[in-house]
Amino acid sequence: MDPNISLITLGVEELDRAIRFYRDDLGFPIQDREDDSEVAFFPLEGTWLSLYPRALLAEDATVSDDGTGFSGVTLAHNVSTTDEVDAILEQAERAGGRLVKPAAGTFWGGYSGYFADPDGHLWEVACPDLTAE
């Protein structure tokens, strides 16, 4: 298997709300789509992000959609400065995301915090190299 991730799909409760969060509030570029399409694609650097109804995604994977517990998955976005970390966390919160862990220094020498998108998907925003500032 080639070690690369070509697509990350997030199961979402309300597709239109999730599209607004990622496209309008966080500024992700979106691929053209039909208004009645059940999926949205965002071309990113080196991969794609897609949004798909959670129940349909669970059905496709033949797993339960009970939504309990931590899924064991977080997404990460690395930036160059601590100011960028703070700004992105604030942007996500203003857009309807939830601040999960305020940004702070880390045990590994960086600076990071977490937010959850409106569907509870966890994002870490991190500045891994504080010497770069």
N, C-alpha and C positions, 0 to 999 in steps of 0.2 A: 504494500500500500504506500502510495506517495504521501509523505507527511505534510499535508496542507489542508486547510479548511476553506472550502469554496463558498459555503452558504451556512448562515446561522438563521434558523427559523424560530421566532418567538410565538408561542400560542397566546392569543389575546382575547379578552372578553368582549371588547367593543372595537372592531376594526377601525372605524372612522376616528374614534378618540385616539387610538394608538397612532394612526397616521398623522393626525394633527400634532401629537406630542413629538414624534420623531422628525417630521417634515417642517412643520411651522415653528415649533418652539425650540427644537435643538438644531434645526438647519440642515438635516440630512437631505441629500439629493434623492429624489424619488424617480423611478422609472415610470414613463407614461403607462396609464392603466385605464381600463373601462370603469365607469362609476359603479357598476354592479359586480365587479370582480371580487372574489373572496380572498384575494391575496394582494399584498403590496410588496414591491421589491425596491431596495435602496442600494445602489452600487457604491461600495466603499473602497478604500485603498486596499487592494489585495484580496478582498472577499465581498460577499453580498450579505445584506441583512434582509430577511423577509418577515412579514407579519401575516399570520393566518389565524382564523378562529380557533381558540383553544380546544373546544369540543371536537372540531373536525380534525385537528392535529392529533389529539389523543386517539380518536377513532382510526385514523390512518396508521398510527403506530401500534394499534391494538392494545392500548393501556387504559387504565381508569383515569377519569377526569375529575377525581374528587378534590383536587387542589390542596391537599393537606401537606403540611410539613415543608421543609427546605428541600428544594430539588437537587441540591448539590452542585449547582452551576452558577457562576457569576461571569459577567462580561467585564473586560477591563479596557480603559482608554488611558494611554500614557501621554503626558504633556511635558513641556520643557521647564515649567516654573511652578512654584507653589501658588503664585497669583492666578495662574490658569486653572489649577485645581479648584481653588476657592470660587472662581468665576463660573466654572462649569457646574459645580454643585449648586450654586445660587440660581443659575439659569434653569437647571432641571427642577428645582423646587418651585420656582415661579411658574413653570410650565405645567405644574400639577403632579410632579414626581414627589417622592417623600424622602427627606434626608434620613438615612438610616444610621450613618456614623459620620459625625463631623470630621473634617480633615484634621490630621495631626501627624507629627513625626511617627515613623514606624520603627519597629525593631530591626529592620533590614537597612535602615539608613535613608529611606525615602520619605515621602509625604503623601498621604492618601486619605480619601474618604469614600463613603458609599452612598448612593441614592438608589431608590427603587422606582421603576417606571410605574405608570398607573395600573399595570397588571402584576406588579410585585417582582418583576425581574430585576435582579441586583446588578448594579454597575459600580465598579471601583474606578475612581478617577485618581491617577497617581502621577507624581513627579518622582521617577526612580533615582535620579542623580542630583542630589542637592548641590554638588560641587559645580554643576553646569550653570548655576545662577550667577 
